């Protein structure tokens, strides 16, 4: 992809202060986009993007009732439209069905599913003004499969897949595409303690035919593609970024 291919594009990335969200936001910035970055802590956001003049930070808890309204009001005050919406914010709490409490269930549904729905719905007028809007939602390889001790998380990521497909059906007539990313074993600050376990690390390295763990930048490259003009005939699709792990028997 050539430099500045997203020049004059306006991007919103949630959960942008670390990990995959940070990598995606910085990838767009390095391609010339103006990027509106949202996360829970303004200090972390400001520090993270201090070297990027086209990054505009907003502190917001996406699970709050007025979150989507606050974000869109801020967007309208600082941008003329929205070209690319990256719904990245999410969380994972371990637990089987028998150990998943109502509070754990609701916590993950609120951020992984409901916040994504509400923000996308509220941002639609701005996306329609783009004429070629892009919605990129963060699913997981667990959007297609299930894993031990991730009952609620896997359920929410299946919901992301279904919701994104429905978005693609409803929004295609406005020139808006909607797709979802399905990261596998990606090393981030949150996941690093798991991969410090050598057995766990070797399992995922061995499960991926390419023989390595993923990095946040691997996911960011996929996001750039789905946001580009070259992906205009791709919608309702989940793109695996897992080194082939999901196809390995």
Secondary structure as GFF3:
##gff-version 3
##sequence-region A 1 249
A	DSSP	beta_strand	10	14	.	.	.	ID=ss1
A	DSSP	alpha_helix	19	30	.	.	.	ID=ss2
A	DSSP	beta_strand	34	39	.	.	.	ID=ss3
A	DSSP	alpha_helix	42	48	.	.	.	ID=ss4
A	DSSP	beta_strand	55	59	.	.	.	ID=ss5
A	DSSP	alpha_helix	67	78	.	.	.	ID=ss6
A	DSSP	beta_strand	84	87	.	.	.	ID=ss7
A	DSSP	alpha_helix	102	109	.	.	.	ID=ss8
A	DSSP	pi_helix	110	114	.	.	.	ID=ss9
A	DSSP	alpha_helix	115	130	.	.	.	ID=ss10
A	DSSP	beta_strand	134	138	.	.	.	ID=ss11
A	DSSP	three_ten_helix	141	143	.	.	.	ID=ss12
A	DSSP	alpha_helix	151	171	.	.	.	ID=ss13
A	DSSP	three_ten_helix	172	174	.	.	.	ID=ss14
A	DSSP	beta_strand	177	183	.	.	.	ID=ss15
A	DSSP	beta_strand	186	187	.	.	.	ID=ss16
A	DSSP	alpha_helix	192	195	.	.	.	ID=ss17
A	DSSP	alpha_helix	198	207	.	.	.	ID=ss18
A	DSSP	beta_strand	214	215	.	.	.	ID=ss19
A	DSSP	alpha_helix	216	227	.	.	.	ID=ss20
A	DSSP	three_ten_helix	229	231	.	.	.	ID=ss21
A	DSSP	beta_strand	238	241	.	.	.	ID=ss22
A	DSSP	three_ten_helix	245	247	.	.	.	ID=ss23
###
